């Protein structure tokens, strides 16, 4: 959606950046600037993101592995935050992005279609996040497009099993390997059509997101399909997109993941921010585990609060940036409520 940055947001990022430069003991000068020289607006925005990340990570606790990258004034993508970016970690529901990519790859090769129908039977239903288990009765025939939308928009767990019916676990891993991902894998089980969601790294998640946004990961049509779901305003709002208007939210494609293991809770979120022209401008991949508040999956979890704070700061940073060099852009329709009829 094309939307100009609000005057309030523009003033906010300028004031915050200026305060960062002026504050003694603040973040170190951005790369490429001398210690005594005020950084440019872009460098100050990057410094503010790094400072906010350090503060929020310390406040939330746990072990964080993160990657943030942002285009500079020339349109080149520059790393802003690189924190243990090659650590292999359980991606939990963020991995549904990789699963969806594998399904779309098979569609691009003509071996599957978005309109292909599969039966949704009671024996495949999984609880947890999602919508299908809420039906209480089953027997529908649903399209591939249907369960991919449910998997990415509301993180439906049954959809993962539906994906496994059309792209088995070993084939998913083969597709990901062929696309250059070394660590991003699902975990096969005895049933070849089922799997655990597996592992990834912040760097590979960033690469997947950037290639999706620049439409080099899949066909243009397939990238647009996935981005349209991830950017839609009915998706996840507790984290990065919490403190944004509906119009601002539609400029952010995001995927959340949460679970726990013996080390504690995990709260992850990864996505892409677009400028007002629809050009990809910033990617983020935040993986945090060994956290407390194990059973809190809401917006008050400390790591989710951290995501919300980071989301506002990052969005305000990209507000004044226009990626004029972008070769690929993406837009979504403006949200308009419909009162039946």
C-alpha positions as CSV (number, residue, x, y, z in Angstrom):
1,X,0.0,0.0,0.0
2,X,1.4,3.4,-0.9
3,X,1.3,5.6,2.0
4,X,3.5,8.6,3.0
5,X,5.2,8.6,6.4
6,X,3.3,10.6,8.9
7,X,4.7,13.9,10.1
8,X,4.7,12.6,13.7
9,X,6.7,9.6,12.7
10,X,9.2,11.7,10.7
11,X,9.7,14.1,13.6
12,X,10.0,11.1,16.0
13,X,12.8,9.4,14.2
14,X,14.7,12.6,13.6
15,X,14.4,13.6,17.3
16,X,15.4,10.2,18.5
17,X,18.4,10.1,16.2
18,X,19.4,13.5,17.3
19,X,19.1,12.6,20.9
20,X,21.2,9.5,20.3
21,X,24.0,11.6,18.8
22,X,23.8,14.2,21.6
23,X,23.6,11.8,24.6
24,X,27.0,11.2,26.3
25,X,27.7,7.5,26.8
26,X,25.2,6.6,24.0
27,X,25.8,4.1,21.3
28,X,29.1,4.2,19.5
29,X,29.4,6.1,16.3
30,X,28.1,4.3,13.2
31,X,30.7,2.7,10.9
32,X,32.1,5.3,8.5
33,X,31.8,8.2,10.8
34,X,34.4,9.8,12.9
35,X,33.9,9.9,16.7
36,X,33.3,13.6,16.8
37,X,31.1,14.0,13.7
38,X,27.4,13.7,13.7
39,X,26.3,10.7,11.7
40,X,23.9,11.1,8.7
41,X,20.2,10.5,9.1
42,X,20.6,6.9,7.8
43,X,23.6,6.1,10.1
44,X,21.8,7.6,13.1
45,X,18.7,5.5,12.4
46,X,20.9,2.4,12.3
47,X,22.6,3.4,15.5
48,X,19.2,3.9,17.1
49,X,18.1,0.4,16.1
50,X,21.2,-1.2,17.5
51,X,20.9,0.7,20.7
52,X,17.2,-0.3,21.1
53,X,18.1,-3.9,20.3
54,X,20.7,-4.0,23.1
55,X,18.3,-2.4,25.6
56,X,15.4,-4.6,24.8
57,X,17.5,-7.8,24.7
58,X,18.8,-7.0,28.2
59,X,15.4,-6.2,29.5
60,X,13.7,-9.3,28.2
61,X,16.5,-11.7,29.2
62,X,17.2,-15.1,27.6
63,X,19.5,-16.0,24.7
64,X,19.0,-14.0,21.5
65,X,20.2,-14.7,18.0
66,X,19.3,-11.9,15.6
67,X,19.8,-10.3,12.2
68,X,18.6,-7.0,11.0
69,X,19.5,-5.4,7.7
70,X,18.4,-2.1,6.1
71,X,18.9,-0.5,2.7
72,X,21.1,2.6,2.7
73,X,20.7,5.8,0.7
74,X,22.1,4.1,-2.4
75,X,19.6,1.2,-2.1
76,X,22.3,-1.3,-1.0
77,X,21.4,-3.7,1.8
78,X,23.5,-3.2,4.9
79,X,23.6,-5.3,8.1
80,X,22.4,-3.3,11.1
81,X,22.3,-6.0,13.8
82,X,24.3,-9.2,13.7
83,X,24.1,-11.2,16.9
84,X,25.1,-14.8,16.8
85,X,23.6,-15.0,13.3
86,X,24.9,-18.4,12.3
87,X,23.7,-20.2,15.4
88,X,21.5,-23.1,14.4
89,X,18.3,-22.9,16.4
90,X,14.8,-24.3,16.5
91,X,12.7,-22.0,14.4
92,X,9.3,-23.2,15.7
93,X,6.5,-21.6,13.7
94,X,8.8,-19.2,11.9
95,X,9.8,-22.4,10.0
96,X,6.4,-22.4,8.4
97,X,7.8,-19.8,6.0
98,X,10.4,-22.4,4.7
99,X,7.7,-25.1,4.4
100,X,5.5,-22.7,2.4
101,X,8.4,-21.9,0.1
102,X,8.9,-25.6,-0.6
103,X,5.2,-26.0,-1.5
104,X,5.3,-23.0,-3.8
105,X,8.5,-24.2,-5.4
106,X,6.7,-27.4,-6.4
107,X,3.8,-25.3,-7.8
108,X,6.3,-23.2,-9.8
109,X,7.6,-26.5,-11.3
110,X,4.1,-27.4,-12.4
111,X,3.9,-30.5,-10.1
112,X,1.2,-29.0,-7.9
113,X,-1.4,-26.3,-8.1
114,X,-2.9,-23.8,-5.6
115,X,-6.3,-25.0,-6.6
116,X,-5.6,-28.6,-5.9
117,X,-8.1,-30.0,-3.3
118,X,-7.4,-32.3,-0.4
119,X,-9.8,-33.8,2.2
120,X,-9.5,-32.4,5.7
121,X,-10.3,-35.4,7.9
122,X,-10.4,-35.7,11.7
123,X,-7.3,-37.9,11.9
124,X,-5.0,-35.1,10.6
125,X,-6.2,-32.4,13.0
126,X,-3.6,-30.8,15.3
127,X,-4.4,-28.5,18.2
128,X,-2.4,-25.4,19.4
129,X,-2.4,-22.4,17.1
130,X,-4.7,-22.2,14.1
131,X,-8.4,-22.6,13.1
132,X,-9.1,-26.1,11.8
133,X,-9.2,-27.8,15.2
134,X,-11.9,-25.3,16.2
135,X,-14.3,-26.6,13.6
136,X,-15.1,-29.7,15.9
137,X,-16.4,-31.5,12.8
138,X,-14.4,-32.2,9.7
139,X,-14.8,-33.5,6.2
140,X,-14.2,-30.5,4.0
141,X,-12.2,-30.5,0.8
142,X,-9.8,-27.5,0.9
143,X,-7.4,-26.2,-1.6
144,X,-3.6,-25.9,-1.2
145,X,-4.1,-22.1,-1.2
146,X,-6.6,-22.5,1.7
147,X,-4.2,-24.3,4.0
148,X,-1.2,-22.2,3.1
149,X,-3.1,-19.1,3.9
150,X,-4.2,-20.6,7.3
151,X,-0.6,-21.7,8.0
152,X,0.9,-18.2,7.4
153,X,-1.9,-15.9,8.6
154,X,-2.9,-17.7,11.8
155,X,0.0,-20.2,12.1
156,X,-2.3,-23.2,11.8
157,X,-0.6,-26.4,12.9
158,X,-2.9,-28.8,10.9
159,X,-1.7,-27.0,7.8
160,X,1.8,-28.3,8.4
161,X,0.4,-31.8,8.0
162,X,-1.5,-30.8,4.9
163,X,1.8,-29.5,3.4
164,X,3.4,-32.8,4.2
165,X,0.8,-34.6,2.2
166,X,1.8,-32.7,-1.0
167,X,5.6,-32.2,-0.3
168,X,7.0,-34.9,2.0
169,X,9.6,-34.0,4.6
170,X,12.7,-35.3,2.6
171,X,11.5,-33.4,-0.5
172,X,11.1,-30.2,1.6
173,X,14.7,-30.5,2.7
174,X,15.9,-31.2,-0.8
175,X,14.2,-28.1,-2.1
176,X,15.7,-26.0,0.6
177,X,19.1,-27.4,0.0
178,X,18.8,-26.7,-3.8
179,X,17.9,-23.1,-2.9
180,X,21.2,-22.7,-1.1
181,X,20.1,-23.1,2.5
182,X,22.6,-25.1,4.5
183,X,20.9,-25.3,7.9
184,X,17.2,-24.6,7.3
185,X,15.6,-28.0,7.5
186,X,12.5,-29.7,8.8
187,X,12.9,-32.8,11.0
188,X,11.6,-36.0,9.4
189,X,9.7,-38.7,11.4
190,X,8.7,-42.2,10.6
191,X,5.7,-41.1,8.6
192,X,7.3,-39.5,5.5
193,X,4.4,-37.0,5.2
194,X,4.9,-35.6,8.6
195,X,7.7,-33.8,10.3
196,X,8.7,-31.5,13.1
197,X,9.4,-27.9,12.0
198,X,13.1,-28.2,12.5
199,X,15.9,-25.6,12.6
200,X,17.3,-22.5,10.9
201,X,19.7,-19.6,11.6
202,X,19.0,-15.9,11.7
203,X,21.2,-15.3,8.6
204,X,19.4,-17.9,6.6
205,X,16.0,-16.6,7.7
206,X,17.1,-13.1,6.6
207,X,18.3,-14.5,3.2
208,X,15.0,-16.3,2.7
209,X,13.0,-13.1,3.5
210,X,15.1,-10.9,1.3
211,X,15.0,-13.2,-1.6
212,X,11.2,-13.5,-1.1
213,X,10.8,-9.7,-1.1
214,X,13.1,-9.2,-4.1
215,X,11.3,-12.1,-5.9
216,X,14.4,-14.1,-6.6
217,X,13.4,-17.1,-4.4
218,X,10.4,-18.2,-6.3
219,X,8.4,-17.0,-9.3
220,X,7.0,-13.5,-9.1
221,X,3.5,-14.9,-8.7
222,X,4.5,-17.2,-5.9
223,X,6.4,-14.5,-4.0
224,X,3.4,-12.2,-4.4
225,X,1.1,-14.8,-3.0
226,X,3.1,-15.5,0.1
227,X,3.8,-11.8,0.7
228,X,0.2,-10.9,0.4
229,X,-0.7,-13.3,3.2
230,X,2.2,-12.2,5.5
231,X,1.3,-8.5,5.0
232,X,-2.4,-8.8,5.5
233,X,-3.9,-6.9,8.5
234,X,-5.6,-9.9,10.0
235,X,-2.3,-11.5,10.9
236,X,-0.2,-11.5,14.0
237,X,-0.2,-8.2,15.8
238,X,1.2,-8.7,19.4
239,X,4.9,-8.2,18.4
240,X,6.5,-6.1,15.7
241,X,3.2,-4.7,14.4
242,X,1.6,-3.9,17.8
243,X,2.1,-0.2,17.9
244,X,1.2,0.6,14.3
245,X,-1.9,1.7,12.5
246,X,-3.6,-0.7,10.1
247,X,-2.0,1.1,7.2
248,X,1.4,0.8,8.8
249,X,0.9,-2.9,9.6
250,X,0.1,-3.6,5.9
251,X,3.7,-2.5,5.1
252,X,5.1,-5.3,7.3
253,X,5.2,-8.9,6.3
254,X,5.8,-10.9,9.5
255,X,5.8,-14.5,10.9
256,X,5.8,-15.3,14.6
257,X,6.9,-18.5,16.4
258,X,6.6,-19.6,20.0
259,X,7.2,-22.8,22.0
260,X,9.4,-24.0,24.8
261,X,11.9,-26.7,25.7
262,X,14.0,-27.6,28.8
263,X,15.9,-24.3,28.6
264,X,12.7,-22.2,28.8
265,X,10.3,-20.3,26.5
266,X,11.1,-19.3,23.0
267,X,9.6,-16.3,21.3
268,X,10.6,-15.6,17.7
269,X,9.6,-13.2,15.0
270,X,10.9,-12.5,11.5
271,X,9.8,-10.4,8.6
272,X,10.2,-7.6,6.1
273,X,9.3,-3.9,6.1
274,X,8.4,-2.1,2.9
275,X,8.7,1.6,2.1
276,X,5.8,3.7,0.9
277,X,6.4,2.7,-2.7
278,X,6.3,-1.0,-2.0
279,X,10.1,-1.6,-2.1
280,X,11.6,-3.9,0.5
281,X,13.6,-1.8,2.9
282,X,14.4,-3.7,6.1
283,X,14.5,-7.4,7.2
284,X,14.5,-8.6,10.8
285,X,14.9,-12.1,12.3
286,X,14.7,-12.3,16.1
287,X,15.2,-15.7,17.7
288,X,15.0,-15.6,21.5
289,X,14.9,-18.7,23.8
290,X,15.8,-19.6,27.4
291,X,13.1,-17.1,28.4
292,X,10.8,-17.1,31.4
293,X,7.0,-16.6,31.5
294,X,6.7,-20.1,29.9
295,X,2.9,-20.2,29.4
296,X,2.4,-16.6,28.4
297,X,1.8,-16.5,24.6
298,X,0.3,-13.0,24.7
299,X,1.5,-9.5,24.2
300,X,2.7,-9.1,27.8
301,X,5.5,-11.6,27.4
302,X,8.8,-9.6,27.9
303,X,10.3,-10.8,24.6
304,X,7.1,-9.9,22.7
305,X,7.1,-6.5,24.4
306,X,10.7,-6.2,23.1
307,X,9.5,-7.1,19.6
308,X,6.9,-4.4,19.8
309,X,9.4,-1.7,20.8
310,X,11.8,-2.7,18.1
311,X,9.0,-2.8,15.5
312,X,8.1,0.8,16.1
313,X,11.7,2.0,16.1
314,X,12.5,0.1,12.9
315,X,9.4,1.2,11.1
316,X,10.1,4.8,11.9
317,X,13.6,4.3,10.7
318,X,12.5,3.1,7.3
319,X,9.7,5.7,7.0
320,X,11.9,8.4,5.3
321,X,13.8,5.8,3.2
322,X,12.8,5.2,-0.4
323,X,14.5,2.2,-2.0
324,X,14.7,3.8,-5.5
325,X,17.1,1.1,-6.7
326,X,14.6,-1.7,-6.0
327,X,13.9,-4.0,-8.9
328,X,11.0,-5.7,-7.3
329,X,8.1,-4.1,-5.3
330,X,5.0,-5.5,-3.6
331,X,1.7,-3.9,-2.7
332,X,-1.4,-5.0,-1.0
333,X,-4.9,-3.6,-1.4
334,X,-6.0,-1.0,1.1
335,X,-8.1,-2.6,3.9
336,X,-11.8,-1.6,3.7
337,X,-14.4,-3.1,6.1
338,X,-17.4,-4.9,4.6
339,X,-20.6,-5.0,6.6
340,X,-22.1,-8.1,5.0
341,X,-24.5,-7.9,2.1
